[in-house]
Amino acid sequence: MALTLDKNWWRQAVIYQIYPRSFKDSNGDGLGDIKGITSKIDYLSSLNVDAVWLSPFYPSALADGGYDVDDYRDVDPKLGDLADFDEMLSKLHGAGIRVFVDIVPNHSSNLHEWFKEAIAAEPGSAARNRYIFREGKGANGELPPTNWPSHFAPSAWSHESTQGGKHNQWYCHLFAPEQPDFNWDNREIEEDFLKTLKFWADRGVDGFRIDVAHALKKDLSEPLKDQERYPDLNNRKPGENILFDRDDVHEIYKEWRQLFNQYDPPRVAVAEAYVPADRLALYANPDELGQAFNFELLEANFNAHEFKTVIDRGITAAKAQGSSSTWCLNNHDQMRPATNYGLLTTVDRIRWKNSGGTTNPLDEELGLRSALAASMLIMALPGCTYIYQGEELGLFEVLDIPEDQIQDPQYLRNHKVDKGRDGCRVPLPWTKSGASFGFGTGGAHLPQPNWFAAKSVEAESGVADSPLEIFRTALALRKGLVTDEELTWHKTTDANVLHFSRPNGWHCLTNFGRNHYSFAGLGEILHSSSPLAQAGIFLIHGVQTSGNDLPPATTVWLKGPHA
Ligand code: GLC
């Protein structure tokens, strides 16, 4: 299937996120790789996705799962080479699937040539000016220059001696010490990233996911200031925080847009930016990245009111910028939704995960039903649907990874207070049995639980009510149903049921409650996330009507004559 020439292909696309090291291993070394992705193009086609987004596959020592990049313009030899990448890209394109790559501009790894040069160089040198090096405080510079916190460690500063430096400076890293932050006030950095974007765009890459897009610019004016409270973006005027979401970051993306628009069709981009909705819209401006992830559903409970609020806010914000909304329930940083929605009581998810899932009851059946219902709901919304690998299999979070096998720096660096994100990064199960459930012949780099057998692609394929087949049918139908980016809400007789339709008469009803809901007269039933009860006689508004029954935690799609 050829790629469409439509410049707006991205506005309502289905994008499948691949975490390459955990997708499919082709050479038996326990790590997923590029050839592994190529070998599964038929599978991706069977899902009817419009694009894949690859998390980083660049050379990396994996201090942060590949988000510590040694070289932005190459493939990690553990995952293949550029020829493998080109082959994968051309075969994906041949199958009508576009490709996003992940750009990590806030920081490189400590093994990047430039950082090694910087560590070996003198304070004040051009090499050090590519990063953020400063003298420490205290009589002998023995204290970090500011109180800036890191996401993975207490301080965003490490002394250069920890990296073999011979002087007495500190360098800044908002994430792990192996992820030194670039100095985006240095034009050389801006030019180098333009070169990287061009490198991938010239190869035919269609889009870019921009990692921590809101952190590149910092207030580096002397003397450096402490951050008052973290992560409070409201204690200064919006756009003037010392570390995040500064107004001047947008200059960078305006320049990137000029580059993207030199291609036909223009390259597209989506920002990962944890900022309030009104500020998020700025990144999605058509003169900048064009789209930004809306992460609000990741935080929402499976609750009609919460979902509706987030949906309305997301659509309004995207529209105001001429962008389209992005919907996701999961990614490589988040707990799996089937687990999330199965928690019967409101809990601190991090504490619960740390306990190995023992402190609060989990109803897996309800969790999975709810996750499938939520997935079919977001697929019906105007805008893009993001699916994270394994979500289509209804995978749960893996909660019992032994401590000595945990890889995530969030856990390893952060005083072990957060068990981290490995539980959603365990290699995918392809087959019911065999070495690493078909992931590869050489084991899996994170341990797979036994229950993966029943959740494998093989076990679910062809089984009508399996998560995989529910996804496949939904995504195939969605292709023919996508219509103008409008939505109309309809009143329901139960506040726990959301009902909206699209301009072409595509109706979507989701029952978030615990009671059954009766509906009738909306059109032909197309698909549902769990089996519907038989048609029967119901009382609707006091009137006996023959209708259908929408069970709890279920979404149904219908096609009627009217919106
Ligand atoms: C983003 C990535 C996350 C990574 C962090 C640092 O939030 O999604 O996985 O740890 O950036 O690069």
Boltz pocket constraint, residues with backbone or C-beta under 6 A from the ligand:
constraints:
  - pocket:
      binder: B
      contacts: [[A, 64], [A, 67], [A, 68], [A, 104], [A, 175], [A, 211], [A, 212], [A, 272], [A, 332], [A, 333]]
      max_distance: 6.0
